[in-house]
């Protein structure tokens, strides 16, 4: 890496080393935003724009709840996260395995 400028060092050295950590961070961020409840509740005003977690609250009443619809909606809410986890499972494992390593 002698004679390389900062951009070359970043793209050829730093970015490949931190690739698994960045992918894991992106997946955790996606999961957190997918299941967000409070921010869409504050921002969205009409039920046509509600996200799935907000829409599921419409089926919970004060005196009764439609559990079959709530559980089906919860499955559809969890299904993309489960698929993404199984597709990128190797990055989770690799990032967790490298967190305990020490430089020798």
Secondary structure, DSSP 8 states (H G I E B T S, - for coil): -TT--HHHHIIIIIHHHTHHHHHHHHHHHHHHHHT--HHHHHH--SGGG--HHHHHGGGB-SS-B-HHHHHHHHHHHHHHHHHHHHHTHHHHHHHHHHTT----
